[in-house]
Amino acid sequence: MSLIASDNAMILESAAGWLAAGRGVALATVTGCWGSAPRPVGSLMAIADDGAMAGSVSGGCIEGAVAMEAARVIEDGEPRLLSFGISNEMAWEVGLACGGKLEIYLEPLA
Amino acid sequence: MKRRLFDALHRALADRRAVALVTDMGTGFQTLVGADGRQQGDAGLEDEFLPTVQDAIRRDRSGMVDYYDGRFFINVFAPPLRLIIAGAVHLAQALAPAAKLAGYDVTIVDPRATFATPERFPDFTLVGDWPDESLTTLKPDMRTAIVTLTHDPKFDDPLLIAALGTPAFYIGALGSRKSHAARAERLAAAGVDMADFVRIKGPVGLDIGAVSPSEIAISILADMTLTLRGTKQKSPATPVEAG
């Protein structure tokens, strides 16, 4: 069992394991949140090229969308700044039910 | 994030060192900064900017910062919270794993070799010192909670007195209201100021009607969380500085 206890440490531990296995990995970080967003600024989610996830950036509302975008980030190696909220044009599918707004920095680990 | 920087971040967390990852949102350049201001990464941060980062580390506060014409995201990675449990008793066997689940590094202190055994506490750090002496080495800080579970004044009292001299954010003592009142008298006789004594939570834990050791463990963790974070309605309680 890992000696590392904190949430973010466990997420990076998963990412390190995927990297060591030669898999492509992207890291999503909550860089801004407004309203009743469920995960605080600084929260992490790591995504592997096969769709495996560790951690979270919301209460489960937008993880799927972030994972899809992560596949592109792993592919082209370019970081992106994503924003999600009720005013988002994709609101009907990945909007935040809580009415919050989130900004997420998505970057490749390379 | 470049692999070398990721490895450094991963290592810092494994070594339980507080660090901040600073990302320049304009260029994507990233720098890892330690609590001492030492940095490594894509680009050196200006000396003038470093205190802002170090302050964020101290306050464990991540966020976006504007600096001249740039935007920087400072993500603080604090070492885990710590819990020191005095008394390797039955309740400790429930509290230790529950606290671990909540993200705490748990140390169990008990000089009685029959209690503090690896069989009873697999995967936990066991210290065989007298509880009050153990604090000299464990050095509780503002991210540390101390809970006494022995029910025995000869173990609990010296530890509680020592704990009051630390900035621990939570100090709790198991025992009924009646035994807590008796404890107040003993500690007052030992010279403890009652203004300090009120830092000791007794009976320990949030009153959720807990009966079993697991339920009591949950009530203690709930109270620790409440003390650390404060309720959603008001701002978190300010940790008490060491006197």
Interface residues (C-beta under 8 A of the other chain):
Chain A: M1 L3 I4 A5 S6 D7 N8 A9 L12 E13 A15 A16 L19 L27 T29 T31 G32 P40 V41 G42 P79 L81 Y105 E107 P108 L109 A110
Chain B: M1 K2 R3 F6 D7 L9 H10 L13 A14 T23 M25 G28 S62 G63 M64 F73 N75 V76 F77 A78 P79 P80 L81 K100 G103 Y104 D105 D123
